[in-house]
Amino acid sequence: MKPECYEQVRTMKDRDCASTYVDLALGMIEDRLCFYNGSHIKLSAEDVLDCDHGSQGCKGGSVNRVFNWGKRKGFITEECYQPAEKGVCPANHLLENECRKDSEIFKVAEYCLAKGIPGIKHEIMRSGPVLGQLTPFTDFLTYSEGTYRRTADAFKYNGNHLVKIIGWETNIDGSSAWIIENNWGPTWGEDGFAKVLSNGETPLDFFGLSVKTFPQSIKKHQAELERRRDMEAAGETISSQQTYTMNDDEEIVDIDYEYDSTRGIDEPVDDEL
């Protein structure tokens, strides 16, 4: 992650809501947008929780459903979503919201699974943080520093827990640990972060969920298309790290910022994520 994109860990907002799956998904997309643009864009979790009726909202849900919403409808910023009644999606929101009408939305292009330790590390290096899933034990809740490894007398909670994997470290003795960002606030762990032992046996070692996003709003993409067409018509050289794929109607169907993954983007994604 670029140094200018680092900020205090994204914590859950004060809402009576099981929204970790939305908060972490949007946090990773914000990382991608900052990586491309060098600036922070805060996306609205409430927009997804209130208006995506195909998901379970505050009753919990899956990250891939959030990404599907991003592919179909796109995300808007926190400033763009100001409902009159908290927790209730405004009537005709998708058609009448000013940001949506103006194409000031941020869309997901695709998402994929990075498999195994080498694949996860490769994806972090190429694209940025990924989401991982671990089994929460009682001693994870009380973790404060150092490298976390489950103790023998700790017992398991039901379900799984999502975290963001932002990197890893290798120690002198050859052992390795994932560096993760949790969303329990800066009072947990090391200012909201932790190191989790990577020994090929923890769920974090098995796979990570990555996402490819359009790096700007759709409105800015259309402006970029016009600029490129004008430059091509004038015979000018286009210098950009952006690679566009367009259909016969000259609409963007894909955009690649040096994105490269050895995992197929059409691989099935675990609904539990």
ABEGO torsion letter per residue (X at the ends): XBAAABBBBBBBBBBBBBAAAAAAAAAAAAAAAAAAAGBBBBBBAAAAAAABAABAEAAEBBAAAAAAAAAAAEBBBAAABBBABBGBBBBGAAAABAAAAAGBBBBBABBBBBBEAAAAAAAAAAAEBBBBBBBBBAAAAABABEBBBBBAABBBBBEBBBBBBAEBBBBAAGBBBBBBBBAAEAABEBGGBBBBBBAGABAAAABBBBBBBBABBAAAAAAAAAAAAAAAAAGBBBBBABBBBBBAAGBBABBBBGBBBABBAABBBBAAX
